[in-house]
């Protein structure tokens, strides 16, 4: 093998090491969690959830198109590009063999323009969809019951004390939709697989405008009070939490400050943040200028990483189609400030971010480092707090309240 061939193989391997998730995020494609996968409309042909990504396997699939594969195949599919052009898009460099890319500069410019046009069209469709979802969610919120006993019982089982101003509502029979099915006319629609009691929390933007809902399905007979919802096709246990509406850049205000807030405690889940609130209450550390908020999830707490900012995972690997073991990468600590994340008021001078042990530790620590940098501001102290290894903040609370 010549040196030129080795350079070419290394260039292709660089493209192969780009994860599907990284390329999906770079393009601003919105997907939602469905068990082990992320699903949503296909960026090329639409639908509802025909497009899926399996992060651990680093593979994508479009059921309608019958296409799938790694990040190179994804770029070929979305851009109509050949193999070399796809590798060039992923690496940001032309082939090193000397003949240059197969695509001319005019071809690449035309592809980029077509891609921008498709993205602008999708953004308009997305904005229209988000507004419809917002209105549907607000109607659902208005119909729901105010602070029913199951909500208090759900938190009481964790020894969490709720503030008087806690904004939550209760739906005694909320539908859980997963996947698609065909109606009597052969049209695709969301598939209802479960119905049960659920807690609703409002998601709001920086102006306090209602933007969506966070749902938690409750079953107080279960050890942690969350409903066990099973995928009827795979038997897989599905998340008991879902979001409708817009979460990016927004938040859930769990405990408002009693006066103008200058301090904030923020974390992913309401249980984590409210456990810290209760601990502060029990230990007489509660301050009138402190608010407690949920970012809904880790991605919205930290936001996206800067393009090309990735960290090699110390233990996780993946196997490609040729059977080769390849490294996996996670988004790094440098934020992409052009992308949205949970908003923090300029008046906040002390921000405490709560780490959670539910996700992979390496992935989570990289995200929390990114969140710390993203929310840093002149005159603001930002700190990340972690529970002891093997515990979460509710475990600590249960010990304090015992």
Secondary structure, DSSP 8 states (H G I E B T S, - for coil): --HHHHHHHHHHHHHHHS-HHHHHHHTT---EEETTEEEEEETTTEEEEEEEEETTTTEEEETTTTEEESHHHHHHHHHT--HHHHHHHHHSS--TTSS--SS-HHHHHHHHHHHHHHHHHHHHHHHHHHHHHHHHHHHHHHHSEES-HHHHHHHHTTT----TT--EEEEEEEEEEEEEEE-TTS-EEEEEEEEEEEEEEEEE-TT--EEEEEEEEB-TTSTTSB--EE-TTT--EE-SEEEEE--TT-BEEEE--SSS--EEEEESSHHHHHHHHHHHHHTT---TTEEEEE-SSHHHHH--B-TT-EEEEEEEEEE-TTS-EEEEEEE-SSB-TTS------TT--EEEEE--SSS-HHHHHHHHHHHHHHT--TT-EEEEE---TT--HHHHHHHHH-
